[in-house]
Amino acid sequence: MAGCVARYIRQGKACVTVTCAHVIPKGTIWSADARHRSSHVSDAQLVEVIKRETELSTNHLTPEIKLHLITQKCRLWHEHGDTSPFQDPFWAFYWPGGQVLTRYILDNPKEFLDRRVLDVGSGCGATAIGCKMVGANLVTANDIEPVALAAIRLNATANELSLDVNADNWIGRSTPRWDIVVLGDMFYDLEFANTLFHWITRLLDEGKTVFIGDPGRAALKTAVDKLPMQKVYKTDLPVSTRQENNGLTQAWVWKCINS
Ligand SMILES: C[S@@+](CC[C@H](N)C(=O)[O-])C[C@H]1O[C@@H](n2cnc3c(N)ncnc32)[C@H](O)[C@@H]1O
C-alpha cells in the first residue's frame, strides 16, 4: 500500500481513496511536528522546497487567489511518496469545503467586513486570504501543522497581503479575539466531527457565528440535528476538484448562529 495511497475521506462507512498522487510517507525531513523538523532546515529553505514542489495555481473555485498547490503538473503528483520531503501535506491541496467557503466569502463581503475572523484548519490559507480580501478587520489563519503555516505565509505573500498566523489548538476553547470562526472541510472524520459539534455549540452560546464549507461528507450530515445550521450557498465543484476528490461533485456553505 505504501506509496500508492494519498488521502482517505470517509464517506459513509467506506473509505474512498481520493487520489494516488498525494502519497507522503512518515519519517521525512519535515514532520507534522515542528520538534522533528531537521535542525539544519531553515525557514527560508522550507519556503524554497514548498515553491519547488508546488505550482502557483488559480485552477479552483476562487481564481482571484493564487495558491502554491501540488497539482498534476508537479512531480509529487506522479512520483512515489518516498521521494517527498513532506508528511501529510494537507496544506498543499485546496479542499472542496475550503473552496466553497472562500467563494461564499468573496461573494458576500458585507458579512465579513470589519469582523474578526479565525480560520481553523486553514491548510493552504485560502479562506483566511479571502476574508482579508473582503476587508475583515482581523484575520487569523490557524493550523497545528507547522509546514502549513509556512505555506500560508507564502500564499499570503503571493496575493500581496499579510495574515496573522497561529499554531495553537483552539478546538474546545473560547475564542475571545474573534467574532466569526470559519471551518473549511474539517468534517472528514466522525470522531473529530463530534468534538467539533461540541465546540461549535459552545461558540454559538458565546455569541459567535460559525461558517462551515463542506462537500457533503457523512460526518457533517450527522450535525444537521445537533446544530442550528442553515444552508446559505451551494455550488458545483470545478472539474479539476472533482477529479481530485472522487465522488464529490457539489459543495455547500452552512451558517451556524444562535437565534
Ligand atoms: C482537510 S484540511 C482543510 C484545509 C483547508 N481548510 C481547506 O479547506 O483547504 C484540514 C486541515 O486542518 C488542520 N488541522 C487538523 N486538526 C487541527 C486542529 N486541531 N487545529 C487546527 N488545525 C487543524 C490540518 O493540519 C489541515 O491543514
Ligand as a Chemical Component Dictionary entry (heavy atoms), coordinates in Angstrom:
data_LIG
# 
_chem_comp.id                   LIG 
_chem_comp.type                 NON-POLYMER 
_chem_comp.pdbx_formal_charge   0 
_chem_comp.three_letter_code    LIG 
# 
loop_
_chem_comp_atom.comp_id 
_chem_comp_atom.atom_id 
_chem_comp_atom.alt_atom_id 
_chem_comp_atom.type_symbol 
_chem_comp_atom.charge 
_chem_comp_atom.model_Cartn_x 
_chem_comp_atom.model_Cartn_y 
_chem_comp_atom.model_Cartn_z 
_chem_comp_atom.pdbx_ordinal 
LIG C1  C1  C 0  -8.875  18.844 5.270  1  
LIG S1  S1  S 1  -7.673  20.067 5.574  2  
LIG C2  C2  C 0  -8.588  21.544 5.199  3  
LIG C3  C3  C 0  -7.701  22.696 4.859  4  
LIG C4  C4  C 0  -8.421  23.974 4.388  5  
LIG N1  N1  N 0  -9.350  24.449 5.372  6  
LIG C5  C5  C 0  -9.118  23.751 3.069  7  
LIG O1  O1  O 0  -10.354 23.604 3.070  8  
LIG O2  O2  O -1 -8.440  23.690 2.033  9  
LIG C6  C6  C 0  -7.657  20.067 7.362  10 
LIG C7  C7  C 0  -6.622  20.995 7.988  11 
LIG O3  O3  O 0  -6.880  21.066 9.384  12 
LIG C8  C8  C 0  -5.655  21.064 10.084 13 
LIG N2  N2  N 0  -5.974  20.657 11.451 14 
LIG C9  C9  C 0  -6.288  19.428 11.916 15 
LIG N3  N3  N 0  -6.572  19.477 13.236 16 
LIG C10 C10 C 0  -6.438  20.784 13.617 17 
LIG C11 C11 C 0  -6.623  21.488 14.850 18 
LIG N4  N4  N 0  -6.954  20.861 15.966 19 
LIG N5  N5  N 0  -6.420  22.827 14.869 20 
LIG C12 C12 C 0  -6.049  23.482 13.730 21 
LIG N6  N6  N 0  -5.873  22.867 12.536 22 
LIG C13 C13 C 0  -6.069  21.536 12.476 23 
LIG C14 C14 C 0  -4.775  20.142 9.273  24 
LIG O4  O4  O 0  -3.401  20.373 9.543  25 
LIG C15 C15 C 0  -5.182  20.517 7.848  26 
LIG O5  O5  O 0  -4.381  21.569 7.335  27 
# 
loop_
_chem_comp_bond.comp_id 
_chem_comp_bond.atom_id_1 
_chem_comp_bond.atom_id_2 
_chem_comp_bond.value_order 
_chem_comp_bond.pdbx_ordinal 
LIG C1  S1  SING 1  
LIG S1  C2  SING 2  
LIG S1  C6  SING 3  
LIG C2  C3  SING 4  
LIG C3  C4  SING 5  
LIG C4  N1  SING 6  
LIG C4  C5  SING 7  
LIG C5  O1  DOUB 8  
LIG C5  O2  SING 9  
LIG C6  C7  SING 10 
LIG C7  O3  SING 11 
LIG C7  C15 SING 12 
LIG O3  C8  SING 13 
LIG C8  N2  SING 14 
LIG C8  C14 SING 15 
LIG N2  C9  SING 16 
LIG N2  C13 SING 17 
LIG C9  N3  DOUB 18 
LIG N3  C10 SING 19 
LIG C10 C11 SING 20 
LIG C10 C13 DOUB 21 
LIG C11 N4  SING 22 
LIG C11 N5  DOUB 23 
LIG N5  C12 SING 24 
LIG C12 N6  DOUB 25 
LIG N6  C13 SING 26 
LIG C14 O4  SING 27 
LIG C14 C15 SING 28 
LIG C15 O5  SING 29 
# 
